[in-house]
Amino acid sequence: MPSKAVAVDADAKSRNATRLRRIEGQVRGLQKMVEDDRYCADILTQIASVHEALRAVGRELMRNHLKHCASAAIQKSPEDAEAMYDELVEMMYRTTR
């Protein structure tokens, strides 16, 4: 069973849901651009826009994770803290490639 967040800021959740719906529309637009043989540079510009929008969602999620999930684990026990440190290092590695 997947882990659940310790706490989620309702405003952040709403902002992320809105951003993800917008991103979904942008990706559908990209599909149409490809189908319509649009100019490659225009498609690449839109891809960059989608990347940045996804990064914004990721930043918001990382902030929530640090504020709630990581803080709770670090305060819980030394073992949980060590596991969280490992998780955070791995997350930072994966998200900065």
Rosetta constraint file for C-alpha pairs under 8 A:
AtomPair CA 5 CA 65 HARMONIC 7.62 0.50
AtomPair CA 5 CA 68 HARMONIC 7.87 0.50
AtomPair CA 5 CA 69 HARMONIC 6.32 0.50
AtomPair CA 6 CA 68 HARMONIC 6.03 0.50
AtomPair CA 6 CA 69 HARMONIC 5.19 0.50
AtomPair CA 6 CA 72 HARMONIC 7.69 0.50
AtomPair CA 7 CA 64 HARMONIC 7.93 0.50
AtomPair CA 7 CA 68 HARMONIC 5.81 0.50
AtomPair CA 7 CA 69 HARMONIC 7.08 0.50
AtomPair CA 8 CA 12 HARMONIC 7.52 0.50
AtomPair CA 8 CA 13 HARMONIC 6.85 0.50
AtomPair CA 8 CA 64 HARMONIC 6.65 0.50
AtomPair CA 8 CA 68 HARMONIC 7.64 0.50
AtomPair CA 9 CA 13 HARMONIC 6.17 0.50
AtomPair CA 9 CA 64 HARMONIC 7.17 0.50
AtomPair CA 10 CA 14 HARMONIC 6.20 0.50
AtomPair CA 11 CA 15 HARMONIC 6.17 0.50
AtomPair CA 12 CA 16 HARMONIC 6.03 0.50
AtomPair CA 12 CA 60 HARMONIC 6.92 0.50
AtomPair CA 13 CA 17 HARMONIC 6.12 0.50
AtomPair CA 14 CA 18 HARMONIC 6.21 0.50
AtomPair CA 15 CA 19 HARMONIC 6.11 0.50
AtomPair CA 16 CA 20 HARMONIC 5.99 0.50
AtomPair CA 16 CA 57 HARMONIC 5.80 0.50
AtomPair CA 16 CA 60 HARMONIC 7.58 0.50
AtomPair CA 17 CA 21 HARMONIC 6.23 0.50
AtomPair CA 18 CA 22 HARMONIC 6.29 0.50
AtomPair CA 19 CA 23 HARMONIC 6.10 0.50
AtomPair CA 19 CA 53 HARMONIC 7.16 0.50
AtomPair CA 19 CA 57 HARMONIC 7.11 0.50
AtomPair CA 20 CA 24 HARMONIC 6.05 0.50
AtomPair CA 20 CA 54 HARMONIC 7.77 0.50
AtomPair CA 20 CA 57 HARMONIC 7.70 0.50
AtomPair CA 21 CA 25 HARMONIC 6.41 0.50
AtomPair CA 22 CA 26 HARMONIC 6.27 0.50
AtomPair CA 23 CA 27 HARMONIC 6.17 0.50
AtomPair CA 23 CA 50 HARMONIC 6.21 0.50
AtomPair CA 23 CA 53 HARMONIC 6.83 0.50
AtomPair CA 23 CA 54 HARMONIC 7.51 0.50
AtomPair CA 24 CA 28 HARMONIC 6.34 0.50
AtomPair CA 25 CA 29 HARMONIC 6.16 0.50
AtomPair CA 26 CA 30 HARMONIC 6.22 0.50
AtomPair CA 26 CA 46 HARMONIC 7.70 0.50
AtomPair CA 26 CA 50 HARMONIC 6.77 0.50
AtomPair CA 27 CA 31 HARMONIC 6.30 0.50
AtomPair CA 27 CA 50 HARMONIC 7.40 0.50
AtomPair CA 28 CA 32 HARMONIC 6.40 0.50
AtomPair CA 29 CA 33 HARMONIC 6.16 0.50
AtomPair CA 30 CA 34 HARMONIC 6.26 0.50
AtomPair CA 30 CA 43 HARMONIC 6.62 0.50
AtomPair CA 30 CA 46 HARMONIC 7.07 0.50
AtomPair CA 30 CA 47 HARMONIC 7.48 0.50
AtomPair CA 31 CA 35 HARMONIC 6.19 0.50
AtomPair CA 32 CA 36 HARMONIC 5.96 0.50
AtomPair CA 33 CA 37 HARMONIC 6.22 0.50
AtomPair CA 33 CA 38 HARMONIC 5.21 0.50
AtomPair CA 33 CA 43 HARMONIC 6.71 0.50
AtomPair CA 34 CA 38 HARMONIC 6.06 0.50
AtomPair CA 34 CA 43 HARMONIC 7.48 0.50
AtomPair CA 38 CA 42 HARMONIC 7.09 0.50
AtomPair CA 38 CA 43 HARMONIC 6.96 0.50
AtomPair CA 39 CA 43 HARMONIC 6.56 0.50
AtomPair CA 40 CA 44 HARMONIC 6.16 0.50
AtomPair CA 41 CA 45 HARMONIC 6.14 0.50
AtomPair CA 42 CA 46 HARMONIC 6.41 0.50
AtomPair CA 43 CA 47 HARMONIC 6.20 0.50
AtomPair CA 44 CA 48 HARMONIC 6.22 0.50
AtomPair CA 45 CA 49 HARMONIC 6.41 0.50
AtomPair CA 46 CA 50 HARMONIC 6.35 0.50
AtomPair CA 47 CA 51 HARMONIC 6.23 0.50
AtomPair CA 48 CA 52 HARMONIC 6.28 0.50
AtomPair CA 49 CA 53 HARMONIC 6.23 0.50
AtomPair CA 50 CA 54 HARMONIC 6.17 0.50
AtomPair CA 51 CA 55 HARMONIC 6.19 0.50
AtomPair CA 52 CA 56 HARMONIC 6.26 0.50
AtomPair CA 53 CA 57 HARMONIC 6.55 0.50
AtomPair CA 54 CA 58 HARMONIC 6.19 0.50
AtomPair CA 55 CA 59 HARMONIC 6.11 0.50
AtomPair CA 56 CA 60 HARMONIC 6.34 0.50
AtomPair CA 57 CA 61 HARMONIC 6.19 0.50
AtomPair CA 58 CA 62 HARMONIC 5.98 0.50
AtomPair CA 59 CA 63 HARMONIC 6.13 0.50
AtomPair CA 60 CA 64 HARMONIC 6.34 0.50
AtomPair CA 61 CA 65 HARMONIC 6.05 0.50
AtomPair CA 62 CA 66 HARMONIC 6.10 0.50
AtomPair CA 63 CA 67 HARMONIC 6.00 0.50
AtomPair CA 64 CA 68 HARMONIC 5.92 0.50
AtomPair CA 64 CA 69 HARMONIC 7.50 0.50
AtomPair CA 65 CA 69 HARMONIC 4.97 0.50
AtomPair CA 65 CA 70 HARMONIC 5.93 0.50
AtomPair CA 66 CA 70 HARMONIC 4.80 0.50
AtomPair CA 66 CA 71 HARMONIC 6.15 0.50
AtomPair CA 67 CA 71 HARMONIC 5.85 0.50
AtomPair CA 68 CA 72 HARMONIC 6.04 0.50
AtomPair CA 69 CA 73 HARMONIC 6.26 0.50
AtomPair CA 70 CA 74 HARMONIC 6.01 0.50
AtomPair CA 70 CA 84 HARMONIC 6.24 0.50
AtomPair CA 71 CA 75 HARMONIC 6.21 0.50
AtomPair CA 72 CA 76 HARMONIC 6.08 0.50
AtomPair CA 73 CA 77 HARMONIC 7.07 0.50
AtomPair CA 73 CA 80 HARMONIC 5.38 0.50
AtomPair CA 73 CA 81 HARMONIC 5.58 0.50
AtomPair CA 73 CA 84 HARMONIC 6.51 0.50
AtomPair CA 74 CA 78 HARMONIC 7.07 0.50
AtomPair CA 74 CA 80 HARMONIC 6.15 0.50
AtomPair CA 74 CA 81 HARMONIC 3.97 0.50
AtomPair CA 74 CA 82 HARMONIC 7.68 0.50
AtomPair CA 74 CA 84 HARMONIC 6.80 0.50
AtomPair CA 75 CA 81 HARMONIC 7.03 0.50
AtomPair CA 76 CA 80 HARMONIC 6.42 0.50
AtomPair CA 76 CA 81 HARMONIC 7.21 0.50
AtomPair CA 77 CA 81 HARMONIC 6.06 0.50
AtomPair CA 78 CA 82 HARMONIC 6.17 0.50
AtomPair CA 79 CA 83 HARMONIC 6.31 0.50
AtomPair CA 80 CA 84 HARMONIC 6.10 0.50
AtomPair CA 81 CA 85 HARMONIC 6.14 0.50
AtomPair CA 82 CA 86 HARMONIC 6.32 0.50
AtomPair CA 83 CA 87 HARMONIC 6.20 0.50
AtomPair CA 84 CA 88 HARMONIC 6.04 0.50
AtomPair CA 85 CA 89 HARMONIC 6.18 0.50
AtomPair CA 86 CA 90 HARMONIC 6.18 0.50
AtomPair CA 87 CA 91 HARMONIC 6.07 0.50
AtomPair CA 88 CA 92 HARMONIC 6.07 0.50
AtomPair CA 89 CA 93 HARMONIC 6.17 0.50
AtomPair CA 90 CA 94 HARMONIC 6.16 0.50
AtomPair CA 91 CA 95 HARMONIC 6.03 0.50
AtomPair CA 92 CA 96 HARMONIC 6.04 0.50
AtomPair CA 93 CA 97 HARMONIC 6.57 0.50
